[in-house]
Amino acid sequence: MKTRAMVLFSGGQDSTTCLAWALDRYEHVETVGFDYGQRHSVELECRPRVLSHFREQFPEWGGKLGDDHMLDLSILGQISDTALTQGKSIEMEESGLPNTFVPGRNLLFFTLAAAIAYRRGLEVLVGGMCETDYSGYPDCRDSTLKALQVAIALGMDQPLIIETPLMWLDKGDTWRMAEHLGGEVLVELIRTETHTCYVGNRTAQHEWGYGCGECPACELRRKGFKSFREVAV
């Protein structure tokens, strides 16, 4: 039975929910974040605050929460020409993908996380990718991540499992999962302390959290929160 996990933790809603999910299941959980020159780098400032709140507000999880790792992946931002790494408007490309797609991002994230996991004796990698509420990113697809799991296990010569607990959930379901795992305390923590807005706007607080209120990430979060509250009522 797997007992030690690493969560790809950005400081956003999805990865925070995944962190709670992992802490609810595994005996020891570490986190890893990536500074890749993202336009919404404010999420990196949210990470330590969220981790601190987990330790203080959820003592049963805090005892399981191990080291946090932060990797400099600025080379990814340097070779990318996207709306997440450059100051350009968000729009659809001729390929049918939005220009928020950062090619190779999740492939690199999981590969680097696996290298740390190998050294740290961690058996499971957890990511917040999903196919339900997403923009068609090919590196968020279940088939991609299953293939990557095989490649990583072969390349590391040991089994490493990739878990994606949000893969088939929409944003409303993600809010509901958070409530199920940590109650209203976790919902409020996600609402007030995490960051998901693509443009990095943390000056305006909405009912569902901070953000510009207009980018695709904000729109998904807003609709999901509305659905979550309506069902709760």
C-alpha positions in Angstrom: 0.0 0.0 0.0 1.4 3.4 -1.0 1.9 5.7 2.0 4.1 8.6 0.8 3.0 11.2 -1.8 4.1 14.4 -3.5 1.5 17.0 -4.6 2.1 19.4 -7.5 1.1 22.5 -5.5 0.7 25.8 -7.3 -1.2 27.7 -4.7 -4.5 27.5 -6.6 -7.9 26.0 -5.9 -7.3 22.7 -7.6 -3.9 21.9 -6.2 -5.0 23.0 -2.7 -8.0 20.6 -3.0 -5.6 17.9 -4.1 -3.3 18.5 -1.2 -6.3 18.0 1.2 -7.2 14.8 -0.7 -3.6 13.5 -0.4 -3.3 14.4 3.3 -6.6 12.5 3.9 -5.1 9.4 2.3 -1.4 9.2 2.8 0.8 9.1 5.9 3.4 11.5 4.6 2.9 14.2 2.0 5.4 16.7 0.4 4.7 19.5 -2.0 6.5 20.9 -5.0 6.0 24.2 -6.8 7.4 25.7 -10.0 8.4 29.2 -10.9 8.3 29.2 -14.7 7.9 32.9 -15.3 4.1 32.7 -15.1 2.2 35.9 -15.5 0.2 35.0 -12.4 3.3 34.6 -10.2 1.2 35.9 -7.2 0.2 32.2 -6.8 3.8 31.5 -5.6 3.2 34.0 -2.8 0.0 32.2 -1.8 1.7 28.8 -1.4 3.5 29.3 1.9 0.4 31.0 3.4 -1.8 28.1 2.4 0.7 25.5 3.8 0.8 27.4 7.0 -2.9 27.4 7.3 -3.0 23.7 6.7 -0.7 23.1 9.6 -2.5 25.5 11.9 -6.1 24.8 11.0 -5.9 21.0 10.3 -3.6 19.5 13.0 -4.5 16.0 11.9 -3.1 16.8 8.4 -0.4 19.1 9.6 1.5 16.2 11.2 1.6 14.5 7.9 2.7 17.5 5.9 6.4 17.3 5.1 8.9 19.5 3.1 7.9 21.9 0.4 10.2 22.1 -2.7 10.3 25.1 -5.0 12.0 24.6 -8.4 13.3 27.4 -10.8 11.8 26.5 -14.2 12.3 29.9 -15.7 13.7 28.3 -18.9 10.1 27.2 -19.7 8.9 30.8 -19.6 11.8 31.8 -21.8 11.0 29.3 -24.5 7.2 29.8 -24.4 5.2 32.4 -26.2 1.8 32.1 -24.4 -0.6 34.3 -22.6 0.5 32.7 -19.3 4.1 33.7 -19.8 3.8 36.9 -21.8 1.7 40.0 -21.4 -0.7 39.3 -24.2 -4.5 39.0 -24.4 -6.1 35.6 -24.0 -7.5 34.2 -27.2 -8.0 31.1 -29.3 -5.2 30.0 -31.6 -5.7 28.4 -35.1 -4.8 25.1 -33.5 -8.1 25.2 -31.6 -6.2 25.6 -28.3 -6.3 28.8 -26.2 -3.0 30.7 -26.1 -2.9 30.0 -22.3 -1.6 26.5 -23.2 2.1 26.2 -22.2 3.5 23.4 -24.3 5.3 20.7 -22.2 4.4 22.3 -18.9 2.8 19.3 -17.1 5.2 16.9 -18.7 8.1 18.8 -17.2 6.3 19.2 -13.9 5.7 15.5 -13.4 9.2 14.5 -14.6 10.9 16.9 -12.2 8.6 15.9 -9.4 9.4 12.3 -10.1 13.1 13.0 -9.8 12.5 14.5 -6.3 10.2 11.7 -5.4 12.9 9.2 -6.3 15.4 10.8 -4.0 12.9 11.3 -1.2 11.3 7.8 -1.3 7.9 9.0 -2.4 5.6 6.6 -4.2 2.7 8.7 -5.5 2.6 12.0 -7.6 -0.7 14.0 -7.3 -1.8 16.6 -9.8 -5.0 18.7 -10.2 -5.5 18.2 -13.9 -8.9 17.4 -15.2 -10.8 16.9 -18.5 -14.2 18.2 -17.4 -13.4 21.9 -16.8 -10.4 22.6 -18.9 -9.5 24.3 -22.1 -8.5 21.3 -24.2 -4.9 21.3 -22.9 -3.4 18.0 -24.2 -1.1 17.6 -21.2 -4.2 17.6 -18.9 -5.8 14.6 -20.6 -6.1 11.3 -18.7 -4.6 9.4 -21.7 -1.5 11.7 -21.6 -1.0 11.2 -17.9 -1.4 7.5 -18.0 1.2 7.3 -20.7 3.5 9.6 -18.7 3.1 7.3 -15.7 4.3 4.4 -17.7 7.3 6.3 -19.1 8.3 7.7 -15.7 8.1 4.2 -14.0 10.2 2.7 -16.8 12.7 5.6 -16.7 13.1 5.6 -12.9 13.0 1.7 -12.8 10.5 1.8 -10.0 6.7 2.2 -9.8 5.6 5.7 -9.4 1.8 6.3 -9.5 0.2 9.5 -10.9 -3.1 10.3 -9.2 -5.5 13.0 -10.6 -8.4 13.1 -8.2 -10.1 15.9 -10.1 -9.9 14.3 -13.5 -13.6 13.8 -14.0 -15.0 16.6 -11.8 -16.2 20.0 -12.7 -15.4 23.1 -10.6 -18.6 22.7 -8.6 -17.6 19.2 -7.7 -14.2 20.4 -6.7 -15.7 22.8 -4.2 -17.8 20.0 -2.9 -14.8 17.7 -2.6 -13.1 20.4 -0.5 -16.1 20.8 1.7 -16.3 17.0 2.2 -12.6 16.8 3.1 -12.2 19.9 5.3 -15.7 21.4 5.9 -16.4 25.1 5.6 -13.0 25.9 7.1 -11.3 24.5 4.0 -13.8 26.1 1.6 -13.1 29.5 3.2 -9.3 28.9 3.1 -9.5 28.1 -0.6 -11.8 31.1 -1.3 -9.6 33.6 0.5 -6.1 32.4 0.3 -5.6 30.5 -3.0 -5.1 32.1 -6.4 -6.3 30.9 -9.8 -6.7 34.0 -12.0 -4.6 33.9 -15.1 -3.7 37.6 -15.2 -2.6 37.6 -11.5 -5.2 40.1 -10.3 -5.3 39.9 -6.5 -6.8 43.3 -5.8 -10.5 42.4 -6.2 -12.2 39.9 -3.9 -15.4 38.2 -5.2 -17.7 35.8 -3.5 -15.7 33.0 -5.0 -12.2 34.4 -4.3 -9.7 36.9 -5.8 -9.3 37.5 -9.5 -9.9 39.7 -12.5 -13.4 38.1 -12.8 -13.1 38.0 -16.6 -10.4 35.4 -17.6 -11.3 31.8 -18.3 -9.9 30.6 -14.9 -12.0 33.2 -13.0 -15.1 32.3 -15.0 -14.8 28.6 -14.3 -14.2 29.3 -10.6 -17.2 31.7 -10.4 -19.6 29.3 -12.1 -18.3 26.4 -10.0 -18.8 28.3 -6.8 -22.3 29.3 -7.8 -23.2 25.7 -8.6 -21.7 24.5 -5.3 -23.7 27.0 -3.2 -26.9 26.4 -5.1 -26.7 22.7 -4.4 -25.7 23.3 -0.8 -28.9 25.4 -0.3 
